Amino acid sequence: MGRSARLRVTVGTIAFAFCIAIALDMIGGAGGAGQALGASSTITVLGGDVRVRHVSGDVTTATDGDLLAAGDSIETAADGRAVVTFFEGSTVEIEPSSTLSVDTLSVEADGGTVVLMTQAVGRTWHVVTKLLTGSSRYEVRTPASTASVRGTEFEVQVDTSGGEPVATVVTTEGRVAHSAPDPARPGQTSEVVVTAGTQASARPGRPVEQPRPKPADQRTVTVRVEAPTSLVVDSLGRANGVRADGKVIAQTPGARVERRDGAVIVTLPNVPDGRIGTHVDSSKDVAVTTTVADEGADPIVVRDTARSTGSGQGKTGVDLEKSGKPAVRPITPPERSALPSPKPTPTPRLRAPAPSRATPQHPQGAAPATSDADRRIAPSATAHPPAERTSTPRPSRR
């Protein structure tokens, strides 16, 4: 049986759901009926085989700049990676062997934006812009779950290899209210709060597991660039940093980008061996410090300079290896032309509304799209509370 067929069987036979809610602000009541947007979500192919299954049934090979409409799906092969930039500025990086469908793109009566998608299998990394209105929603549905977010960075993993779906959310920034139907109290939910740096999993018919620290990173690469804008590109073509227009992007799962004292600091966890390129927009030479810390080994620090060219751009980088012990070397000037480069990403913009498109039905037993947990996490809270388990009535979709 092919992979697509197995996915259809898995989705069609699951009659269980749990809900994950990630909140940085209060969520108000639902807004008025929204209007579906035109095809305003844009694909950037990072590499490998990436296909788009259109709502019409046609399947095409994805290319940079292709647009995704509501009802379209994107599928990555074992070597495929892509980034989708949504109309409101959020991005999702899709890892190999993953399937993600765009269900709804709409603007509510109060100006809120709605982005709903379904992840059947695989791994995705989401960087969500701060949602400013109560009716705004950004949701990722899985065969057994829904993740609702309001401005955060998180990863969704859907593993069906064991015969039942195991959904794991790993949070880099923000907090997660992770809930599932309570098997001991029909019609109610069990819930835990997952803070940044932790993860939690859930399986059908069981309470949500207590949050635990996410596994230690096997490797951490930190690049400090003494310039206000810079992009660091890993060996798989995923860009992270601050673009020349000031937009922060983070395409490597778990990446963190900081701006401090006029410098850009990019931290990348678990990057594979290969070349990492640092690209700077500057008319002057810029100092770059790269620190590579492999688990169980002393950190290696490489100091270099991104030499400005006549075009006002400079680049440098390092080559990472690990054969017995870590090896890091600076890229020589002749090698700089072969460094991985960032792919242009679109500037998000709203398009003229089109006639509304009906939202696809949830898989059997899918969880409600929103959670009361969003209202229990105060927007002004700065300290992350310890995880706690509660039981609350499940919110109605009516």
Buried (B, 14 or more C-beta within 10 A) or exposed (E): EEBEEEBEEBBEEBEBBBBBBBBBBBBBEBBEEBBBBBBBBBBBBBBBBBBBBEBEEEEEEBEBEBBBBBBBBBBBBEEBBBBBBBBBBBBBBBBBBBBBBBBBBBBBEBEBBBBBBBBBBBBBBBBBBEBBBBBBBBBBBBBBBBBBBBBBBBBBBBBBEEEBBBBBBBBBBBBBBBBBBBEEEEEBBBBBBBBBEBBBBBBBEBBBBEBEEBEEBEBBBBBBBBBBBBBBBBBBBBBBBBBBEEEEBBBBBBBBBEBEEEBBBBBBBBBEEEBBBBBBBBEEBBBBBBBBBBEEEEEBEBEBBBBBEEEEBBBBBBBBEBEEEBBBEBBEEEEBEEBBBBBEBBEBEEEEEBEEBEBBEBBEBBBBBBBBBBBBBEEEEEEBEEBEEBEBEBBEEE
